[in-house]
Amino acid sequence: MIILLFYILHGYEKRRKGNWSMLNSFIEKTDVIIFDLDGTLYEGDGHFSLMVENLKKRLPEEHHQDFDQLYKQSLAGEHSLTIGKVYDIQEDVIWTWNPFTTELTVAHNWDNEVVEIEDAPKKLSVSEFDYKRFVPIGDGWWPPYSIARHFGLKNDDTEWAYHRTKEQMANLDGFLEPTPGLRGYLEELAKTKKLVLITNSEINDVHRLLKFLGLDHIFSDIVPSALKPKNTNKHFEEVLTRYDVKPEQVLSIGDNFMNEVAPALQLGMYSVWLTTSEDVPVEDKKFAKIRTLAQN
Ligand SMILES: [Mg+2]
């Protein structure tokens, strides 16, 4: 009876927070932990709804309902547009992509039908994600982006929506929540591990944000404007050299599967994907998913 209760509670905890026992075992095995910043070291995903509303401001009203419908299906995992896929702007299809072999395997149209694409490349490495034709759906920003492009929005429109959303996040209350207990947790980790921050944000934003979150004393190295995923490998290799460690001594934690998770696993590092998504883009014993770094 007690054992049964244990399993029920354990299962509940796992659904609520994700697989923390795996995270802890990865931490035990590694010496250097690489963190992403945005979406990783603070909570909340309300800004994705802001992004959706901002995109719709540039979209003719006749498409609004279909936009919402596709977004809803995507969030529920009921559409081929899910995190871990690649959106092909040129052909307007969604590719299934293998992060280890880098193969583009199957293309789906927006009605979830398999389609043949002539002359498509068989493989696509992370450095070939150009955002002109191929867009990696790495985190919650990219499904609404892809739907908007599908309905004909141009890059200028999506850029506008992105910057407006970022401004609103800085100005509106509640879109940037510190993660409960994170500061103490990272301070404890920093006593025995090297903690490195690699982020696409620019240096001024990084310092402002870290200060706001009370995390400006945590990291032994900060790499801003990192241009992930294109340059993720380069930065990871530099970490290996600088700290004189092997890939299996490094753990990468981030909310973007393409930017922080796939490249780490490719190199043989451990990786934890911070997400509320139900998707499981890869089966790997060095990979785990958790929902939050909150400590309660
Ligand atoms: Mg991020």
Boltz pocket constraint, residues with backbone or C-beta under 6 A from the ligand:
constraints:
  - pocket:
      binder: B
      contacts: [[A, 36], [A, 37], [A, 38], [A, 39], [A, 40], [A, 139], [A, 254], [A, 255], [A, 256]]
      max_distance: 6.0
